[in-house]
Amino acid sequence: MGETGIENQIKELIVELLFLTDTSPEEIKDDDVLAETLAMDSVAIFQVVAGLEEEFEISFADDTFEMEKFQSVASIARVVRDKLAAKGGNA
């Protein structure tokens, strides 16, 4: 998986899970603040987190859940890569 592979998967997941019919994954920039650009609230973030857990077969423990880690595609990708590395996957 390429350097932007995880970012692309996250963008596709966001568009799919949040039913963003007017937004394509390509329109979402890695550093966009999702709360501002896509009006994502905490409920939407939790939907995305659940999707990430399923997509990447990782788990986000409640005690490590910090909203600032889910502000942008780039920050989400860092968390996903850390989780994949911790479980011995290819990050």
Phi and psi in degrees as GROMACS dihedral restraints (atoms count N, CA, C in turn):
[ dihedral_restraints ]
;  ai    aj    ak    al  type     phi  dphi    fc
    3     4     5     6     1   -71.5    20    10
    4     5     6     7     1   172.6    20    10
    6     7     8     9     1   -58.2    20    10
    7     8     9    10     1   -35.2    20    10
    9    10    11    12     1   -98.1    20    10
   10    11    12    13     1     3.6    20    10
   12    13    14    15     1   -58.4    20    10
   13    14    15    16     1   -46.0    20    10
   15    16    17    18     1   -66.5    20    10
   16    17    18    19     1   -42.8    20    10
   18    19    20    21     1   -58.4    20    10
   19    20    21    22     1   -44.1    20    10
   21    22    23    24     1   -63.4    20    10
   22    23    24    25     1   -41.2    20    10
   24    25    26    27     1   -62.4    20    10
   25    26    27    28     1   -41.2    20    10
   27    28    29    30     1   -63.5    20    10
   28    29    30    31     1   -45.0    20    10
   30    31    32    33     1   -60.9    20    10
   31    32    33    34     1   -44.6    20    10
   33    34    35    36     1   -62.7    20    10
   34    35    36    37     1   -40.2    20    10
   36    37    38    39     1   -63.7    20    10
   37    38    39    40     1   -43.7    20    10
   39    40    41    42     1   -60.3    20    10
   40    41    42    43     1   -48.6    20    10
   42    43    44    45     1   -61.3    20    10
   43    44    45    46     1   -43.5    20    10
   45    46    47    48     1   -69.0    20    10
   46    47    48    49     1   -50.1    20    10
   48    49    50    51     1   -69.5    20    10
   49    50    51    52     1   -31.4    20    10
   51    52    53    54     1   -99.6    20    10
   52    53    54    55     1     7.6    20    10
   54    55    56    57     1    51.6    20    10
   55    56    57    58     1    49.4    20    10
   57    58    59    60     1   -84.8    20    10
   58    59    60    61     1    76.7    20    10
   60    61    62    63     1   -66.6    20    10
   61    62    63    64     1   -22.7    20    10
   63    64    65    66     1   -96.0    20    10
   64    65    66    67     1     4.4    20    10
   66    67    68    69     1  -126.8    20    10
   67    68    69    70     1   133.6    20    10
   69    70    71    72     1  -101.2    20    10
   70    71    72    73     1   153.9    20    10
   72    73    74    75     1   -54.9    20    10
   73    74    75    76     1   -33.6    20    10
   75    76    77    78     1   -66.2    20    10
   76    77    78    79     1   -23.4    20    10
   78    79    80    81     1   -77.3    20    10
   79    80    81    82     1   -18.5    20    10
   81    82    83    84     1   -85.1    20    10
   82    83    84    85     1   122.5    20    10
   84    85    86    87     1   -88.9    20    10
   85    86    87    88     1   148.4    20    10
   87    88    89    90     1   -56.6    20    10
   88    89    90    91     1   -34.1    20    10
   90    91    92    93     1  -100.5    20    10
   91    92    93    94     1     5.4    20    10
   93    94    95    96     1   -59.9    20    10
   94    95    96    97     1   136.8    20    10
   96    97    98    99     1   -79.9    20    10
   97    98    99   100     1   109.4    20    10
   99   100   101   102     1   -62.3    20    10
  100   101   102   103     1   -32.7    20    10
  102   103   104   105     1   -62.9    20    10
  103   104   105   106     1   -32.7    20    10
  105   106   107   108     1   -87.3    20    10
  106   107   108   109     1   -49.0    20    10
  108   109   110   111     1   -77.0    20    10
  109   110   111   112     1   -32.4    20    10
  111   112   113   114     1  -116.7    20    10
  112   113   114   115     1     6.4    20    10
  114   115   116   117     1    54.3    20    10
  115   116   117   118     1    38.8    20    10
  117   118   119   120     1   -78.2    20    10
  118   119   120   121     1   126.0    20    10
  120   121   122   123     1  -102.9    20    10
  121   122   123   124     1  -174.9    20    10
  123   124   125   126     1   -63.7    20    10
  124   125   126   127     1   -33.4    20    10
  126   127   128   129     1   -64.3    20    10
  127   128   129   130     1   -44.1    20    10
  129   130   131   132     1   -63.6    20    10
  130   131   132   133     1   -40.5    20    10
  132   133   134   135     1   -60.2    20    10
  133   134   135   136     1   -43.9    20    10
  135   136   137   138     1   -63.8    20    10
  136   137   138   139     1   -36.2    20    10
  138   139   140   141     1   -62.1    20    10
  139   140   141   142     1   -43.3    20    10
  141   142   143   144     1   -65.9    20    10
  142   143   144   145     1   -42.4    20    10
  144   145   146   147     1   -59.7    20    10
  145   146   147   148     1   -44.0    20    10
  147   148   149   150     1   -60.7    20    10
  148   149   150   151     1   -40.3    20    10
  150   151   152   153     1   -65.1    20    10
  151   152   153   154     1   -39.9    20    10
  153   154   155   156     1   -63.5    20    10
  154   155   156   157     1   -41.8    20    10
  156   157   158   159     1   -59.6    20    10
  157   158   159   160     1   -42.0    20    10
  159   160   161   162     1   -71.8    20    10
  160   161   162   163     1   -47.3    20    10
  162   163   164   165     1   -61.6    20    10
  163   164   165   166     1   -44.2    20    10
  165   166   167   168     1  -103.8    20    10
  166   167   168   169     1    -0.1    20    10
  168   169   170   171     1    54.5    20    10
  169   170   171   172     1    49.9    20    10
  171   172   173   174     1  -126.9    20    10
  172   173   174   175     1   170.9    20    10
  174   175   176   177     1  -131.8    20    10
  175   176   177   178     1   139.3    20    10
  177   178   179   180     1  -108.2    20    10
  178   179   180   181     1   104.3    20    10
  180   181   182   183     1   -68.1    20    10
  181   182   183   184     1   143.3    20    10
  183   184   185   186     1   -56.4    20    10
  184   185   186   187     1   -35.5    20    10
  186   187   188   189     1   -72.3    20    10
  187   188   189   190     1   -14.3    20    10
  189   190   191   192     1  -107.9    20    10
  190   191   192   193     1     5.4    20    10
  192   193   194   195     1   -80.8    20    10
  193   194   195   196     1   113.3    20    10
  195   196   197   198     1  -126.7    20    10
  196   197   198   199     1   125.3    20    10
  198   199   200   201     1   -57.9    20    10
  199   200   201   202     1   -34.0    20    10
  201   202   203   204     1   -64.8    20    10
  202   203   204   205     1   -20.4    20    10
  204   205   206   207     1   -73.6    20    10
  205   206   207   208     1   -11.0    20    10
  207   208   209   210     1  -119.7    20    10
  208   209   210   211     1    28.7    20    10
  210   211   212   213     1   -80.0    20    10
  211   212   213   214     1   -29.0    20    10
  213   214   215   216     1  -143.8    20    10
  214   215   216   217     1   165.7    20    10
  216   217   218   219     1   -60.5    20    10
  217   218   219   220     1   -41.2    20    10
  219   220   221   222     1   -61.7    20    10
  220   221   222   223     1   -43.3    20    10
  222   223   224   225     1   -70.8    20    10
  223   224   225   226     1   -36.0    20    10
  225   226   227   228     1   -64.8    20    10
  226   227   228   229     1   -42.2    20    10
  228   229   230   231     1   -61.1    20    10
  229   230   231   232     1   -38.3    20    10
  231   232   233   234     1   -61.6    20    10
  232   233   234   235     1   -43.6    20    10
  234   235   236   237     1   -64.3    20    10
  235   236   237   238     1   -44.8    20    10
  237   238   239   240     1   -61.5    20    10
  238   239   240   241     1   -45.4    20    10
  240   241   242   243     1   -61.4    20    10
  241   242   243   244     1   -41.1    20    10
  243   244   245   246     1   -61.4    20    10
  244   245   246   247     1   -44.0    20    10
  246   247   248   249     1   -64.6    20    10
  247   248   249   250     1   -42.4    20    10
  249   250   251   252     1   -65.2    20    10
  250   251   252   253     1   -40.9    20    10
  252   253   254   255     1   -64.7    20    10
  253   254   255   256     1   -40.0    20    10
  255   256   257   258     1   -65.4    20    10
  256   257   258   259     1   -31.5    20    10
  258   259   260   261     1   -92.9    20    10
  259   260   261   262     1     2.8    20    10
  261   262   263   264     1    87.6    20    10
  262   263   264   265     1    14.2    20    10
  264   265   266   267     1   -84.8    20    10
  265   266   267   268     1   179.5    20    10
  267   268   269   270     1   -87.1    20    10
  268   269   270   271     1   117.3    20    10
